[in-house]
Amino acid sequence: MGKVLDYTAPGPLTRVDGVDVRALEPLGADPVAICEVVSELVIQPTDAQSLKLPEDRFVENQIRSTDALLGLLLAMDPSPLTSGRQPADRVVGTCRHFAVISCALLRYRGFAARVRCGFATYFQPGQGVDHWITEYWDDDSARWIRIDSEVLGKDVIPHAHDLMPGDFLSGGEAWTAYRRGEIDGTQFGVYGTQNWGPAEIRGNAVKDLAAVNSVEMLPWDEWGRMTEAYDGKTGPDYDLLLDELAIVCATNDIAAIRDLYFHDSLRVPEEMIR
């Protein structure tokens, strides 16, 4: 159902067609180096507040498409992306924006790459904090290598270029662990908010399915039955669907990943993909 997934090709939100090629061409062929570039292209809203950036800059974190994000960056500083940016000249965004731009640039350089939505366990001891990362396929090791562009080169985790199992749980992985009683669901959620618990795991599982279908939405976007789930109004049938989702997303079965995405409760409405 639908087109075949190709993780080397841009999706609707990871296109860079409208970006000046002169800004992109200096990018090298090393995936870690590409993601290191991205670590200096985005600034978190809290850091932007510390710099006292103008209020109208903060709407930038509502932008979904890479084309538009890079367009803003180049409007502030037209130099190649590899030149780095002063904090005030970076686009205001979240971990999702680091991950999506990384994915887009990796695909531009021919790497099979995709974004994952889930939870990082390296920010707060004993907690899974809502987070987005990028992964790319490595032929030599025949595996997806997970990389966190936001914290590359920072004193957060020493191997941000190659996250170890358990450092980051995708939404589906966290859901499976929760259903098996391996994690405390109340300790998974969004840092700095009251949004913690199994409902957050449900939401990130659905967002992760969209992401591995090359539809990388904003962290606060909701569709399908997600709002009901956050409100505690879904039942066993929805949880069983998420069980299936978690199994499928843990495989490399591209056809199954694509087919499940078209379930009425899981597919992102076309009007939201912009």
C-alpha positions in Angstrom: 0.0 0.0 0.0 1.5 3.4 -1.0 5.0 3.9 -2.2 8.0 1.7 -1.3 10.1 3.2 1.5 13.6 4.4 0.5 15.6 5.8 3.3 18.2 7.3 1.0 15.5 9.5 -0.6 14.0 12.6 1.0 10.5 12.4 2.5 8.0 15.3 2.4 9.7 16.9 5.4 13.3 16.2 4.7 13.6 17.7 1.2 16.5 20.2 0.6 15.5 21.0 -3.0 15.0 24.7 -2.2 18.4 25.1 -0.4 21.3 26.8 -2.2 23.6 24.0 -3.3 26.6 26.1 -2.3 25.5 25.8 1.3 25.3 22.0 1.1 28.2 21.0 -1.1 31.0 21.4 1.5 29.3 18.6 3.5 31.7 15.6 3.7 31.0 11.9 3.3 31.4 11.0 7.0 28.0 10.6 8.7 29.3 11.6 12.2 30.9 14.8 10.7 27.6 15.6 9.0 25.7 15.3 12.3 28.4 17.4 14.1 27.5 20.2 11.6 23.9 20.0 12.7 24.8 20.3 16.4 25.6 24.0 15.6 22.5 24.8 13.5 19.7 24.5 16.1 19.2 26.2 19.5 16.7 25.0 22.1 14.0 27.5 23.2 15.4 27.6 26.8 18.8 28.6 25.5 17.3 31.1 23.1 15.5 32.7 26.1 18.8 33.0 27.9 20.1 34.9 24.9 17.0 37.1 24.9 16.2 36.4 21.3 13.2 38.3 19.9 9.8 36.7 20.7 9.0 36.3 17.1 11.9 33.9 16.7 10.3 31.3 18.9 7.7 30.3 16.3 10.6 28.7 14.4 10.1 25.5 16.5 6.7 25.1 14.8 8.3 24.5 11.4 8.3 20.9 10.2 10.1 21.0 6.9 13.9 20.9 6.5 13.7 23.2 3.4 12.0 25.9 5.5 14.4 25.5 8.5 17.5 25.7 6.3 16.0 28.6 4.5 15.7 30.5 7.8 19.3 29.6 8.7 20.7 30.9 5.4 18.6 34.1 5.6 20.5 34.8 8.9 23.9 33.7 7.6 24.3 32.6 4.0 27.6 30.8 4.6 27.9 27.1 4.0 26.3 24.9 6.8 29.7 23.6 7.6 30.8 27.0 8.7 28.9 26.7 12.0 26.7 29.4 13.5 26.8 31.6 16.5 24.0 30.6 18.9 21.9 33.7 18.0 22.1 32.7 14.3 20.7 29.2 14.8 17.1 28.1 14.2 15.1 27.8 17.4 14.0 24.2 17.6 13.8 21.0 19.7 15.6 17.7 19.6 13.2 16.8 16.8 14.7 19.6 14.6 18.3 18.4 15.3 17.2 14.9 14.3 15.3 15.8 11.2 17.9 18.1 9.8 20.5 15.4 10.4 18.4 12.9 8.6 17.9 15.2 5.6 21.6 16.0 5.2 22.5 12.3 5.6 20.0 11.4 2.9 21.4 14.3 0.7 24.8 12.6 0.9 23.3 9.2 0.0 23.1 7.5 3.4 20.0 5.5 4.4 18.8 7.4 7.4 15.7 7.9 9.4 14.4 9.7 12.5 13.4 7.9 15.7 11.0 9.2 18.3 11.2 7.8 21.8 13.0 8.3 25.1 16.6 9.0 26.1 17.8 7.5 29.4 21.0 9.6 29.7 19.5 13.0 30.7 17.9 12.1 34.1 18.9 9.1 36.2 16.1 6.5 36.3 14.0 8.3 33.8 13.2 8.0 30.1 13.0 11.6 28.7 11.0 12.4 25.6 13.6 12.7 22.8 14.3 12.3 19.1 17.4 11.0 17.5 18.7 10.0 14.0 19.9 6.6 12.8 21.7 5.6 9.7 22.5 2.3 8.1 26.1 1.1 8.3 26.9 -1.6 5.7 30.1 -2.7 7.4 28.4 -3.6 10.6 25.0 -4.4 9.0 23.1 -2.4 11.5 21.4 0.9 12.2 23.7 3.3 14.1 21.9 5.7 16.4 23.3 9.1 16.8 22.2 12.1 18.9 23.3 15.2 17.0 22.0 17.5 19.8 24.6 16.3 22.3 27.5 15.5 20.0 30.7 17.0 21.5 28.9 17.8 24.8 29.5 16.3 28.2 26.2 14.4 28.3 27.1 10.9 27.0 30.5 9.9 25.7 29.3 7.9 22.7 26.6 10.1 21.3 27.9 9.1 17.8 26.9 5.5 18.4 24.3 5.1 21.1 24.3 1.8 23.0 21.3 -0.4 23.5 19.2 1.1 26.3 20.6 4.6 25.9 17.6 5.4 23.7 14.3 3.5 23.5 12.1 4.2 20.5 8.4 4.6 21.2 7.8 1.0 20.3 10.7 -0.3 22.3 9.5 1.6 25.3 6.0 0.3 24.8 7.2 -3.3 24.7 9.3 -2.9 27.8 6.4 -1.3 29.6 4.0 -4.1 28.6 6.5 -6.7 29.9 6.9 -4.9 33.2 10.6 -4.1 32.5 10.2 -0.3 33.0 8.2 2.0 35.2 5.9 3.8 32.8 5.4 6.7 35.2 9.1 7.6 34.8 8.8 8.1 31.0 7.7 11.5 29.8 8.4 15.1 28.8 11.0 16.9 31.0 9.8 20.1 32.6 6.1 19.2 32.2 3.4 17.1 33.9 3.2 14.8 30.9 4.5 11.5 32.2 3.2 8.0 32.2 2.1 5.2 29.8 0.1 7.7 27.7 3.3 9.4 26.7 4.8 6.0 25.6 1.7 5.3 23.5 2.0 8.7 21.8 5.7 8.3 21.0 5.1 4.8 19.6 2.7 6.3 17.1 5.0 9.2 16.3 7.9 6.8 15.8 5.9 4.7 13.3 5.3 7.9 11.3 9.0 8.8 11.5 10.1 5.5 10.1 7.7 6.1 7.3 9.5 9.3 6.6 6.8 11.5 8.1 8.6 13.3 11.0 6.0 15.3 12.8 6.4 17.8 15.6 6.6 16.4 19.2 3.2 17.9 20.1 1.3 16.9 17.0 -1.6 14.6 17.6 -3.7 12.5 15.1 -5.7 9.3 15.0 -6.6 8.3 18.5 -3.6 9.9 20.2 -5.7 12.6 21.9 -8.0 9.9 23.3 -5.0 8.0 24.5 -3.5 11.0 26.2 -6.9 11.5 28.0 -7.0 7.8 29.0 -10.0 7.1 26.8 -8.6 4.2 24.8 -8.8 0.6 25.8 -7.4 -2.9 25.2 -8.0 -2.8 21.4 -5.7 0.2 21.0 -3.0 -1.3 23.2 -3.1 -4.5 21.1 -2.6 -2.3 18.0 0.4 -0.7 19.7 1.7 -4.2 20.5 1.7 -4.9 16.8 3.2 -1.6 16.0 6.1 -2.2 18.4 6.8 -5.6 16.8 6.8 -4.3 13.3 9.0 -1.3 14.1 11.5 -3.6 15.7 12.0 -5.4 12.3 13.6 -4.4 9.0 10.4 -5.5 7.2 9.9 -2.3 5.1 6.7 -3.6 3.6 5.1 -4.3 7.0 6.3 -0.9 8.4 4.7 0.8 5.4 1.4 -1.2 5.5 0.8 -0.7 9.2 1.3 3.0 8.8 -1.9 3.2 6.7 -4.1 1.9 9.5 -6.8 4.5 10.2 -5.7 5.1 13.8 -2.0 5.5 12.9 -1.7 7.4 9.6 -0.9 11.2 9.7 -3.6 13.2 7.8 -2.2 14.6 4.6 -3.1 18.2 5.6 -0.8 18.0 8.6 2.3 17.1 6.5 3.6 20.5 5.6 
